[in-house]
Amino acid sequence: MASPTDISETYASAAFDSAMTDMAADLLGSNVRFHHAKVNSKLPLTKTIVKWHQDFPFDPHSNDDTLTALLFLDDVTEENGPLMIAPGSHRGPLLSHFQDGVFIGAVPDSAASGFAAEAVPCIGPAGAVCLMHSRVAHASTANNSSAARTLYIVTYAAADAAPLSPVAVPSPHQGRIVRGAEPGRIRSIQFDIETPVIPKGASFFAQQVGKD
């Protein structure tokens, strides 16, 4: 589901004013803005996987104080397609998500194999929250269980991080200050990445399988 904050007061409250919002402010600083949200569900015995990637090359900002909060709407186990994280990868380089000039939404196989070797699952009971820096390399596995795995995914940014590309999940709430105040300043850091290609639909999965 794309932009659930647009149609549900419950989803909006969770994104804009909840303990999850406080967690984002603890990491990003006192001034935080909402970027986008979606609900992602892997149904039982769904063999879909998500390849290794970083979020920042999809949603670049003037600085990298951006993160994704994943609220578990179901229990997430090692069997039902959890998010897999490569610890410490946010301190590494921004990797290309292109192959032969085509945006594939995934890192090169050589990097992916290294991330997979050190990956740890992000698991926990319904109601738990996983906070992930936008440069962290991550993927997800197939759901090999009889239980669904549903996540409420909310991306936040420091209020002085200006977005550099259109968002794939547009919302009238994009840019809303959810903690603190509008700083009236843009903070930049040095980095170099290719311009992302916005998917035709709400998900980049089609890009990863070459069907976008």
Secondary structure, 3 states (H helix, E strand, C coil): CECHHHCCHHHHHHHHCCHHHHHHHHHHCCCEEEEEEEEEEECCCCCCCEEEECCCCCCCECCCCEEEEEEECCCECCCECCEEECCCHHHCCCCCCEECCEECCCCCHHHHHHHHHCCEEECECCCCEEEEECCCCEEECCECCCCCEEEEEEEEEECCCCECCCCCCCCCCCCCEEECCCCCCCCCCCCCCCCCCCCCCCCCHHHHCCCC
